[in-house]
Amino acid sequence: MAYEVTAIKRRPKTFDELAGQEFVVSTLKNALEQKQIAHAYLFSGPRGCGKTSAARILARSLNCEKGPTASPCGVCDNCVAISQGSSMDVIEIDGASNTSVNDVRQIKDEVMFPPQSGAYKVYIIDEVHMLSNSAFNALLKTIEEPPPRIVFIFATTELHKVPATIKSRCQQFAFRLISIETIQEILKNVCAEMKIEADEEALFWIARESTGSLRDAFTLFDQVVSFSAGHIRTALIREKLGILGLEKLNALAEACAANDNAGALAQIDEILASGVAVEQCITDLAGYYRSLLLLKNGVLRESLLGYSPRQFSALALERLDPVRLEQALSLLLDCYRDIHYSVSPRFELEAAVSKLSWLTRWVSPPELSSALSAARTILGGTSGGTGAAFSPPGNNPFPPGGPETGAGLQEPPKAAAPGPRPGVADSPVQFGETGSLSEDFKRRLARMHKQTSEGPSAAEPESETGDDAEEDEPVWSRFTGAGPAAEEPGGNPVSSGAGEQDLAPQARRVLQVFPGVIIKTDGGDYEHQSL
């Protein structure tokens, strides 16, 4: 006997065998039982979800010798002829190759003749959206008022291309993608019938790769069976089809989370050398970081994650918060778009992995805005000690206008009068999660908070060497390179004249956000500016 692919061998013969389309099945069965037969049906939905199969089942239900019935017998002459495609009363037409108005005119002439052996003459037009506008217009009158015992069944994957005049004359049924769990269960039954051993993870991978199409799942299943020698194993699928396993993804994610740029790039080289395509590598990485993001948000369904939650790297989950996982996913999605227009897809992948390696040090715009507000609170608050923070509109410290000119920088309300720094609130500054901001920046702000709230006597003794000397240096001198500033009568600090350097434009604009800071004037002197 000739070999028959699984998609054809497992084609559903009854409504009960139509998987994943409960609404369509229940509606059609009730209509058949109540003898409420419409003259035109429109089946729409993604590929491989059962539209054509449902049309053939409906045709058998209408023409079965026991019918119309919701459960065709499948053994009578009419059922057998329809199953074999030899029935004179069920005409299947490919809309992609019969697009002209002349083809529709032939249908209009044929419908005048009654059915020969069955109760109904059924026209099944697949991919009906491929018909021309003239062909659609020629069909309008026929499908609106067809002769008795004529039924039209249209099937399409692109419902938006079907004219509204056609839709309004048909009963519409939207077919859905089939769930991963349903496809996996069907594959288990197929393996049992064929006496094939299969790993759970391997069947899950096939079901996931089919993206809701049962026909695609059967096609991939046949391919896997051909090289599995009676035992479908996950490792063999990865080897033959060039797919990344979770172990390699975990190792790569851990290297990136540990800021090991060299190790991550070495792993990418090893993965590509094993035969995995660049596109497949990016796709698998994007899916992996998506799963981590779902886990961080409390989603534990294996059908969404792809694997058991316990199988993902604990280190990557610990070091990456949802904000950084969103950034990682965005980087990989951009990388996939860019590889189609790049000099080298591999270069794009390596650049993306390099960015992932310093992701733990990446600061998001909301965190940066929060840090600037906290720094302003410490370096100089309002006279009441509340430390009200200045936050430009949109949480953007540098509005449009260019970083070189600083144009568009909005100034907060002017202080009443220049003077020494007022005190700040006694409550400590609250930062984000651990590792979300620079630890050095935290220490400097904490030291300044202690100096301003408790007075100079609360500061730690200065150390002349080492890191302590660097930390005890006033904050403004780190930006300007100048020594500690003296103060004029009235509390306005002046330049010491030692080690003067020009402020970088970025540092100048950052310091301008804080009231009561030292900046360098156009004349070369340092002075206190109150914003």
C-alpha positions, -999 to 999 in steps of 0.1 A, spaced: 0 0 0 13 35 -9 26 57 19 1 82 32 12 112 52 -2 117 86 -21 149 78 -42 130 52 -45 98 72 -57 117 103 -80 140 85 -112 142 106 -143 123 92 -169 136 117 -175 167 137 -165 150 169 -130 144 154 -126 181 145 -102 193 172 -101 227 188 -132 242 171 -159 236 197 -180 266 187 -181 257 151 -189 221 158 -217 228 182 -233 254 160 -233 232 128 -245 201 147 -274 220 162 -283 235 128 -283 200 112 -304 185 139 -330 213 136 -329 211 98 -319 248 96 -297 245 65 -282 279 52 -275 284 16 -240 298 21 -213 294 47 -180 313 51 -152 295 70 -123 317 79 -92 312 100 -54 304 100 -40 276 79 -42 240 90 -70 244 115 -97 224 98 -117 247 74 -117 224 44 -122 193 66 -152 209 82 -166 217 47 -163 181 37 -179 169 69 -208 193 64 -212 180 28 -213 144 40 -238 153 67 -261 169 41 -259 140 16 -256 110 39 -284 85 32 -295 90 69 -293 128 66 -293 155 69 -276 144 101 -250 157 125 -233 122 125 -228 109 90 -224 71 88 -193 72 66 -202 38 49 -230 46 26 -224 53 -11 -227 90 -8 -203 93 22 -178 70 5 -179 90 -27 -175 123 -10 -146 110 11 -129 98 -21 -137 131 -40 -157 113 -67 -192 126 -58 -210 144 -86 -230 164 -60 -200 178 -41 -178 201 -63 -145 214 -48 -130 244 -66 -96 260 -60 -102 297 -58 -66 304 -66 -67 288 -101 -103 297 -110 -103 334 -104 -120 347 -136 -156 357 -141 -160 329 -167 -154 303 -140 -182 318 -120 -205 318 -150 -200 281 -154 -211 277 -117 -241 298 -124 -251 275 -153 -245 243 -133 -266 253 -103 -297 251 -124 -295 214 -125 -307 195 -93 -284 171 -74 -281 136 -89 -278 111 -60 -277 132 -28 -301 156 -12 -279 187 -18 -255 199 -44 -226 215 -25 -199 238 -39 -168 241 -18 -146 270 -29 -112 270 -11 -92 302 -9 -122 322 -20 -104 355 -14 -83 349 -46 -114 355 -68 -114 387 -88 -138 415 -81 -157 406 -113 -160 370 -101 -173 381 -67 -199 404 -83 -211 376 -106 -216 354 -75 -237 379 -56 -271 371 -70 -265 334 -70 -255 330 -34 -282 354 -23 -311 335 -40 -298 301 -51 -320 274 -65 -333 248 -40 -309 222 -27 -278 243 -35 -253 251 -7 -221 271 -10 -192 267 14 -164 292 11 -130 288 29 -104 315 33 -73 324 53 -76 361 46 -111 372 56 -104 409 51 -100 403 13 -135 390 10 -159 418 0 -185 428 25 -213 421 0 -202 384 1 -199 383 39 -233 396 44 -249 368 24 -231 340 43 -231 325 78 -196 332 91 -176 308 112 -142 319 126 -118 289 131 -92 293 158 -56 282 163 -54 249 182 -38 249 216 -4 233 222 -19 209 248 -45 196 223 -19 191 195 4 173 219 -23 150 230 -32 142 194 5 134 186 6 111 216 -24 91 202 -7 90 168 25 76 183 5 50 202 -12 39 169 21 38 150 39 21 180 65 48 182 82 59 214 84 96 220 97 119 247 72 143 262 96 172 256 100 162 219 62 161 213 58 194 232 85 210 209 67 197 178 34 211 191 49 244 199 67 248 166 34 242 147 21 275 160 -15 262 163 -17 245 130 -25 207 133 -15 201 97 19 218 103 23 196 134 16 164 114 41 175 87 69 182 112 60 149 130 65 129 98 99 146 92 110 138 128 98 102 125 118 96 93 151 101 112 142 89 146 142 51 140 111 45 161 121 66 191 115 104 189 141 120 213 146 156 220 184 155 217 181 139 182 158 167 171 182 193 183 211 176 165 193 170 132 173 203 129 199 227 144 179 238 174 192 254 206 185 233 238 176 248 271 210 239 286 229 261 261 204 289 265 208 288 303 246 288 300 245 318 276 220 337 298 241 331 329 273 344 311 254 375 301 239 380 336 274 377 351 288 404 327 311 378 311 312 393 276 341 371 264 324 339 276 291 349 260 307 356 226 326 323 229 294 304 235 278 321 205 307 310 183 303 274 196 265 275 189 269 288 154 297 263 147 274 235 156 251 243 127 225 265 143 213 293 119 216 329 131 179 334 127 171 303 147 196 314 174 180 348 177 145 333 177 154 308 205 171 335 226 141 358 222 118 330 233 140 323 263 141 359 276 103 361 270 99 330 292 121 346 319 99 378 317 68 357 321 83 339 351 92 372 367 56 383 363 42 351 380 33 331 348 40 294 354 21 277 325 44 253 307 24 258 275 35 295 275 70 290 289 80 261 267 96 242 296 91 236 333 97 267 354 123 247 374 145 242 343 153 279 338 185 294 352 181 306 387 211 330 383 196 348 353 162 351 371 180 365 402 201 391 385 176 403 359 145 422 369 115 427 346 127 461 333 160 445 321 143 415 307 120 437 286 151 455 273 168 422 265 137 410 245 135 444 227 172 441 217 167 406 203 136 416 184 154 446 169 183 423 160 160 399 141 146 428 121 181 442 114 197 410 102 178 412 69 195 445 60 229 439 76 263 434 61 266 402 82 238 386 103 264 371 126 278 406 134 243 417 144 239 387 167 273 392 183 266 429 189 232 420 205 249 394 228 275 420 238 248 444 248 231 416 268 264 411 287 262 446 303 225 445 308 227 444 346 244 478 345 218 493 322 197 521 337 163 527 324 149 563 319 125 560 348 153 549 371 175 578 359 148 603 365 143 589 400 180 590 407 182 627 396 153 635 419 169 617 448 202 635 441 185 669 441 169 661 474 203 654 490 223 682 474 198 709 481 161 708 490 136 735 498 138 757 528 114 736 547 136 706 544 112 686 523 135 682 494 109 685 467 124 671 436 123 687 401 112 663 374 110 676 338 78 667 319 79 631 306 106 621 331 132 633 305 160 653 320 172 664 286 143 675 264 147 678 226 172 704 214 205 685 213 229 674 240 256 699 228 235 730 232 212 719 260 184 737 243 150 730 257 162 723 292 134 735 315 144 752 347 126 747 380 112 777 398 138 802 410 149 800 446 141 830 468 177 840 472 211 824 468 226 811 500 241 781 517 225 747 512 195 742 534 190 710 553 173 679 540 147 656 554 159 631 580 144 601 561 169 581 540 168 582 502 150 552 487 167 536 457 155 509 433 164 472 434 199 461 442 222 466 412 198 489 394 220 519 399 258 524 403 270 515 437 295 543 436 267 568 429 248 555 459 278 559 482 284 594 471 248 605 476 246 587 510 278 605 522 264 639 510 231 632 527 250 625 560 270 657 557 241 679 550 217 665 575 241 660 605 268 686 598 305 683 590 313 667 623 293 636 613 316 629 584 342 602 586 378 611 591 396 618 559 421 593 546 450 606 526 453 575 504 433 549 487 396 547 480 386 565 512 404 597 500 384 595 468 351 590 485 357 619 510 363 644 481 334 668 477 309 658 450 313 689 429 351 685 426 346 651 409 328 669 381 350 700 379 384 687 390 387 717 414 396 715 451 372 723 479 355 756 473 358 784 499 329 805 509 324 843 507 306 861 534 269 854 529 275 817 522 283 818 485 312 795 476 339 806 453 365 789 432 397 778 449 415 781 416 432 747 421 430 721 394 404 739 374 390 720 344 361 727 320 329 709 328 318 683 303 284 695 287 266 664 301 280 671 337 271 707 335 235 700 325 232 674 353 245 698 379 222 726 367 193 704 378 203 706 414 199 739 433 228 753 452 257 737 432 291 749 420 294 756 383 320 773 362 311 806 347 320 819 312 347 840 329 365 810 343 355 814 379 335 790 400 304 803 417 273 792 435 242 791 413 207 787 427 181 776 401 
